[in-house]
């Protein structure tokens, strides 16, 4: 007998290698039949049994490999699903809220925040303001009853807002600023050398290196108070009106579109925001007229 045949003859077949296979029971039954096999037939039977065992083992290995692949795929799918759920939850939580301190280009800074002050960013909802946060170009700020805040602009100019007031920061730069007065009362301390513009409908207030207040206490009437130096006020089709330090311009926004320039009354200087802003300017070393 050849060496390969002797190796096959000496190889031991495991008794339970075919456990669970459909043919295992018949093979075991045949093993109990009492008849003799000659050497050649015995060798053929052993080779068939060894081949059958190898196929069973290979099939088990393939099943184990497929099971491992399926488990890996399931793990990857679970992790991906968890990541998607996490992103969805975070989107729902933060979609209605802008991060409190965005930094897009040049930004202003909210200071001296007191009371109910809110910020509105483009495409977002009104949210509570935070002390020291960055306010960006295109943002709106509003105050509720008895609230107050200061906005330090990139040009180092300052806007102060009293209660029930609102502004929109249209343009922010180190040398120019454009603000829309939305409502209420605002005070503007303009840094020297800055092109500063405040808009209220068709009323425009231009200033450079000055301080002034804008008051909208009476419906359809705007008052512009020059606290320091002079400024120019334009509205409708009228020529620009020069306003000197210590003067107030009362603009009638009704059909007549009239304007009247008078000296600032002492009572006007005792108004809450104007008085407080002048005191803050003095403490900071600014000239207040």
C-alpha positions, 0 to 999 in steps of 0.5 A: 500500500502506498504511503498516502494510503497508509496515512489515510488508514492510520488517521483517526476519525472523530466519533462525533464529527458528523453530529447533527448531519442528516446522514449521521444516523444512517452511517452509525446504523450501518456501522452496527451491521455484522459483516466483514469488509476486505482491506480494499473496501475498508480503505475506500470507506475510510477515505470517504469518511475522512473526505466527509469529515473534512467537508463538514469541518469546512462547512462549519468554518464557512458558517462561522466566517459568515456569522462573524461578518454578520456580527461585524456588519450588525455592530457597524450598523448599530453604531451608525444608527446611534450616531444618526440618532444623536445628530438628530437629537442635537439638531432638534435641541439646538435648531431653535437656538443660536450659540450664545457667542458666534464669531462671524467677522467683526462683532460687537460686545454686550456689556452692563446687561441688566434686566430682560435683554434679548438677541435675534440673529438672522434666521433664528428666534429671539433668545436671552442675551448673555453678559459679554457675548458677541453680537454680530452684524445683522443681529437685533437687540431689544430690551423689556421694561426697566432693562438696560444694556451697553453694546461696545462696537468694533469702532470702540463706539458705544450704544446704550439702550433703555427699557422697551428699546430695540436696534438692528446692527446693519453694518459693523466696522472699525471705521464705520457703523450703521445702526437701525433704531427700531424703537424706544430710546438709545444713546450713542457715544461715537468714537472720533474718526468713525463714520456713524449712521443711525436710521429710523425709517426715512430719518438718517442721523450722521455723526463723527466723534460725538454723543447723542440720544435718540428718543421715540417716546411719543408716537410718530415723533422722534427727538434727537439730542446732541450731547457733545459736538454736532451732527447732521439729521436728514429726513424725507426730502428736506435738506440736512439739518445741522444740530449743535451741542446742547440742541434737540431736534424734534421730528414730526413723522406724521403727514406734515414731516416737520422738524423743529430745533430747540435748546435742550431743556433741563428736564430732558437732561434728567431723563433716565437713560440720557442722565445715566449715559452722561454720568457713565461718559463722565466717569469714563473721561469723555466730554459731555457738553 
